[in-house]
Amino acid sequence: MTAELNALIITAASIGFFHTILGPDHYLPFVMMSWARKWSGLKTALITVLCGLGHIGSSIVLGLIGVSVGIAVNKLEFVEGFRGNLAAWLLIVFGLVYLVWGLRRAYRNRPHVHSHTHATEDEHTHHHDHHREHTHVHNDVTRASVAPWALFVIFVFGPCEALIPFLMYPALRGNGFGGVALVTFVFGAVTLVTMLSVVLFARAGVNFLPLARVERFSHAIAGAAILICGLTIQFLGF
């Protein structure tokens, strides 16, 4: 193993870690959706890993095609930039739609008063909501299944911008495809482990917060957080 390859492996691990930590889109959507939809830890981990694999795998496939047929780096960077813009807009649209749906759901489940008259002709009222009753029983299975797939599609379009120009192409020079495979594996493994660690740690922290009073707005809050995340990526370059 050459000194250059060693340096590239260390660089791959560093970039995989920091590009994940500094990119809120790598973990915030999973944390918020897990909280809002009451996903189990196993389901949260599974969805995070699958989306992470889609996120990394799409860039790996594009990079392998590029290094195999000799496509110029600047052309691949253009494609990756286009994919990045598309992914950010998809995240914005998903967050906005989920926010609107969450607000409608919260309005429908707002607390209200029922008046009852019994056989004794005594009339009384009590406060009532459908948040823990009808809404839970009739939870929309279709929406519950669409949300993870929507995240997966968004992450497939989301590129790993540094993978191709800074890692795959340099690894090819003097190291061949074996060097490319090793550097790519290190980058992907560190990225996935970092994503999963941050998501599960943050999810555990959210569960300790006193959020019972805003539980009715959990979906709206999740949608707003994802929307803001997409906007910061698209317009602030995070």
Secondary structure, DSSP 8 states (H G I E B T S, - for coil): --HHHHHHHHHHHHHHHHHHHT-GGGTHHHHHHHHHHT--HHHHHHHHHHHHHHHHHHHHHHHHHHHHHT--HHHHHHHHHHHHHHHHHHHHHHHHHHHHHHHHHHHHT--EEEEEE-TT--EEEEEE-STTTHHHHT--HHHHHHHHHHHHHHHHHS--TTIIIIIIHHHHTTTHHHHHHHHHHHHHHHHHHHHHHHHHHHHHHHHTS--GGGGGGHHHHHHHHHHHHHHHHHHH--
